Amino acid sequence: MSQETDAYSVNDRLTPVLRPVRAGNGFEEALEQILQVVRLGLVPGGERLPAERELAERLGISRVTLREVLKVLQDQGLVEARRGRYGGTFVLPRTDAGGEDELRRRIAEVDIEDVLRFREVLEVGAAGLCAAHGLTDEQAGRLREALDRTHEAPLAEYRRLDTLLHLTLAELCGSPSLTAQYAAVRATVNDLLDCIPLLVRNLEHSQRQHIALVEAVLDGDADGAREMMREHCAGTAALLRGFLA
């Protein structure tokens, strides 16, 4: 794969999350967004974040501020800086330090019902908007590509690519505010999902729902898209309630 193609792929993945920050809280909002990139797995462990100049431009901050953000992430053990021709800032692979006890500690104060309901509202709304307003050929291609990647995903990569499919749909609905809210709630959903096992039968069922959902969106069937997304969210919610309630 060429560097240009790889860069485009990373840019495409980050589009739903990275956006210009507000002047008053540039450092804090930039840190929040890059943390979401890492937590959502949009840049997997071992891969490089976009170059500093590009990240600073996309976030609307100075490179000095960006370096302060990256220093925080480095101090937290989330990224590392590498020098040389192939250097840059690389996301570190996630460790299982603390295991299930650590995961459960992180979600102990999460209101699971609130998270699941908010997620459903955002996702059902996004699916309906995409179908009702229609997608351009380029947007439809992006959605199909995101779906195709979930088909080909090895088990260890499935949740990351599933996240990317849902983020792509949220972005394509045309509401940056909805996309930002969805990225935040999806990071919490992923923390919850990390506490339960990957069930092959559930993933096969989810894939059938993904296919039906994308078909409804591309066919302009807003009611069908909303209903399929509602059903899809309900399946995930049932598993999380069963394991974590």
N, C-alpha and C positions, 0 to 999 in steps of 0.2 A: 504494500500500500504506500502511495506517495505521501510525502509530508503535507502537501496541499490538501489531499483527500482526507488525511487524518485530522488536520486542523479544522476542516469544514465540519467533520463529524462531531468533534468536540464542541465547536461553536453552536451547532444545531442542538446538541444535548443541553447546553447551558442557557439557551434563549429563554425558556420558561421562567428561569430563576433570576438571572442577572439583569438589572435595570438601573438607570441612573438614580442615585440616592439624593435625598434632600440635603440642602446645604447645612442645616443646623446640626444634623447628626450623622455626618458623612462617615466617620470612623465606625460608629456603632452599627449603622445600617449596612455598610460594606462587610463588616465582620459577620453580621447575621446572614447575609446572602451567601458568602463563601462557605460558612458553616453548613448552610443548607445544601450547597453543592456536594460537600463531603458526606454529610449524613444521608443524603438521598442516593449516594453512589453514582452520581452523574459523571464524576471522574473516578474510576475505580482505583483501588490501591495499586501502586506501582506506576500509574500514569501521571503525566505532567499537566499541571494547570496551564492555561494560556499564558503567554508572555506578559510581563508586568505592564508594558505599554498598552497592550490590548485590554487587559483587565481594568487598568486605570481609566481608559477611555470609555469602556462599557459601563463602568460604575459612576463615571463623572467625578472622580476624585484625583488628587495629585498622586504621583508615584511615591512621594514621601509618606502620605497617609496609607497607601496600599502596603508599603513595606512594614509599617507599624502593625497593620492587620495580619500580614503573613508572619510576623515575629510572634504574635500571640498564638497563632495556629501551630507554629513550630514549638513554642514553649509547652503547648498542650500535647505534643506528640502526635499531631494529626498530619503534619507535612514536614518535609525536609528540603533544604536548599542544597543543590548540587552545582558545582562549578564545572567549567570546561565547555567544550564545543557542544556537547549534548546535555548541558546543565539546565537548570531551571528549578522551579518549585514542584516537588513531586508529592502526591498524596501517599501516605504510608498505609500499608495493608492494616485492616482492622484486626485487633487481637481479641481473643476470648477471655482476657484477664477478668477474673471475677465470675465468669460463666453466668449461669441462670440467676444466681443470687444477685449479681450486679445488675442484670437486666431488670429484674423485678424491683430492685431498689429504685432504679431510674423511673419506673412507671408507677411507683407506689401512690403518688399523689395525683396521677392523671385521672380525670373524670372520663372514664371510657365511654359512657353513654353520650356525653356531650361531644367528644371527638368523633364518634361514629355518626351521630346525627348531622353534625356540621359537614363532615366529609360527604355524606349522602346528598345534602342540599347542594353543595358546590358541584359535585360530579354529575348529578342528574341535570342540574341547570346547564352545565357546560355542554353535555351531550345534546340536550335539546336545542341550545343555541347554534351549535355546529350544524346540526341537521336542518334547522329552520332557515338559517342564513346562507347555507351552502358553503362549500370550500372551493378554492381555486384548484387548478390542476396541480400546481406545486404543493399546495397544502394537502390535497388528497394523497399525493405521492408520499409526503412525509408521514402521514398517518398509516398508510399501507406498509411503509418501511418499518415503522415502529412495531406494528403488529407482526410482521415477518420475523423480526429479531426475537420476539418472544417464542415463536415456533421453534427456532433453532437453538434456543438457550439451553446450555447444560444446567442441571439442577442448581448448582451453586450460584449461577448467574441469574436465575429466573426472577427473583424478586427485584433486582436492580433494573432489569429490562422491562418488567411489568410496571415498575414505577415510571420509567421513561415513557411508556405508552400512555399512561394516565396523565402525566404531565404534558405530553404533546397535545392530547385532546383538550386539556384545560387551557393551554396557550392559544389553540386555534379557535376558541370560542369568541375571541376578540375583546375580552375584558381583562386588561392588565391587573386590575384590582382583584378579580376573581382568581387569576393565575397566581398572584402573590399569596393570597390567603390559602389557596390549595397547596402550594409548595410547603407552607408552614405546617398545615395540618397533616400532610402526607408524611412529613418527617416524624411526627408523633405516631402516626399509624404504623410506620416501619419499625419504630421502637417496640410497639405492641406485637407486631408480627414476628420480630426476632425472639420473642418469648415462647412461641409455639412451633411445633415441628412443621416441616414441609411435607404435605400429604399428596402423593402422586395423583390419587383419584380426584382430589380437590383441584389440583392444577390442571388436570385434563378437562374438568368441568369449567374451570375459569377460562380456559382457552376457547372452548365452544362459545361461551358468552362473549368473549372478546371479538370473535369472528362475527357473531350476530350483531353486536353493537356497532362495529365498524361498517358493516353492510348497511345497517339502518341509517347511520350518519351519511354515508356516501349516496344513499338512495333518497335523501331528503325527508326521511320518515321521522319527524321530531317526536311524535308520540311513542313510536317503537323504540327509538333511541333512549328516551327517558325511562321507559319501562324496563328495558334490558339493563340499563345502568342501575336502576333501583334494585332489580333482582340480583345483580352482581354484587353491589354493596351489601345487600342483606346476607348473602352467602358468607362473605368475609366477616361480617358482624357476628353471625351465628357461631363461627369458629372461635373468634376472640372471646365472646361471652362464655362459651363452653369451657375454654382452657383457662381463662383468667378471672372469671367472676368468682 
